[in-house]
Amino acid sequence: MTRPSQTSQSGGKVLDVLAALLGHFAHGLTPGDIAKATGLDPSAVTRYIATLEAKGFAARIVETGRIRPSTQLASHAIAILRSLDVERARLENLQTRLLTTQE
């Protein structure tokens, strides 16, 4: 388990911004909305948004200028679901083999 003193405070704050964005894909949030939701300084929020955009985890909605999670996150979610499906199939196969050997 990682102790708080061993974590990156700025990294944690970037993740706080991302967490605030996650529930607002359709309409996004303004930097002010994000600052209110996270309790972070607006100038810091601007830097954290820039980091998320540079790494492909956030995108601006062209028409409104609001920020939302990027579609890259959806790709990650799909990859996670596929991985879980593979693991579920492996476990079901193992369960079937175990039940067959018990009979």
C-alpha positions in Angstrom: 0.0 0.0 0.0 1.3 3.4 -0.9 1.4 6.0 1.8 0.3 9.6 1.0 3.8 10.9 1.5 5.0 8.6 -1.3 2.5 9.9 -3.9 2.8 12.8 -6.3 0.6 15.6 -5.2 0.4 17.2 -8.6 -0.3 13.8 -10.2 -3.1 13.3 -7.7 -4.6 16.7 -8.5 -4.5 15.9 -12.3 -6.4 12.7 -11.5 -8.9 14.8 -9.4 -9.5 16.9 -12.5 -10.0 13.8 -14.6 -12.4 12.4 -12.1 -14.5 15.6 -12.2 -14.6 15.4 -16.0 -15.7 11.7 -16.1 -19.3 12.3 -15.4 -19.6 15.1 -18.0 -18.7 13.6 -21.4 -21.7 15.0 -23.3 -21.5 18.7 -22.3 -18.1 18.9 -20.6 -17.1 21.4 -17.9 -15.6 24.9 -17.9 -12.3 25.3 -16.1 -14.3 27.3 -13.4 -16.7 24.3 -13.0 -13.7 22.0 -12.5 -12.1 24.4 -10.0 -15.3 24.4 -8.0 -15.8 20.7 -8.2 -12.2 19.9 -7.1 -11.5 22.9 -4.8 -8.3 23.5 -6.8 -6.9 27.0 -7.8 -8.2 28.0 -11.2 -4.7 28.6 -12.6 -3.6 25.1 -11.4 -6.8 23.7 -13.1 -5.7 25.2 -16.4 -2.3 23.5 -16.1 -3.8 20.2 -15.1 -6.3 20.4 -18.1 -3.3 21.1 -20.4 -1.6 18.0 -19.1 -4.6 15.9 -19.6 -5.1 17.3 -23.2 -1.4 16.7 -24.0 -1.6 13.1 -22.9 -4.9 12.5 -24.7 -7.1 12.1 -21.7 -9.2 15.3 -22.1 -10.4 17.2 -25.1 -12.1 20.6 -25.8 -15.5 20.7 -27.3 -14.9 23.0 -30.3 -18.3 24.6 -30.2 -18.3 25.5 -26.5 -14.7 25.5 -25.4 -15.7 23.2 -22.5 -13.4 20.3 -21.5 -14.5 16.7 -21.5 -12.9 13.3 -21.2 -11.5 12.2 -24.5 -12.6 9.2 -26.6 -9.2 7.7 -25.7 -10.8 6.9 -22.3 -13.6 5.0 -24.0 -10.9 3.0 -25.9 -9.2 2.1 -22.6 -12.6 1.1 -21.1 -13.3 -1.2 -24.0 -9.8 -2.8 -23.7 -10.5 -3.4 -20.0 -13.9 -5.0 -20.8 -12.2 -7.2 -23.4 -9.6 -8.3 -20.9 -12.3 -9.1 -18.3 -14.1 -11.1 -20.9 -11.0 -13.1 -21.7 -10.4 -13.7 -18.0 -14.1 -14.7 -17.4 -13.9 -17.2 -20.2 -10.7 -18.6 -18.7 -12.3 -19.0 -15.3 -15.4 -20.6 -16.8 -13.2 -23.1 -18.7 -11.3 -23.9 -15.5 -14.6 -24.3 -13.5 -15.9 -26.6 -16.2 -12.7 -28.7 -16.1 -12.8 -28.9 -12.3 -16.5 -30.0 -12.3 -15.8 -32.6 -15.0 -12.9 -34.1 -13.0 -15.1 -34.3 -9.9 -17.8 -36.4 -11.6 
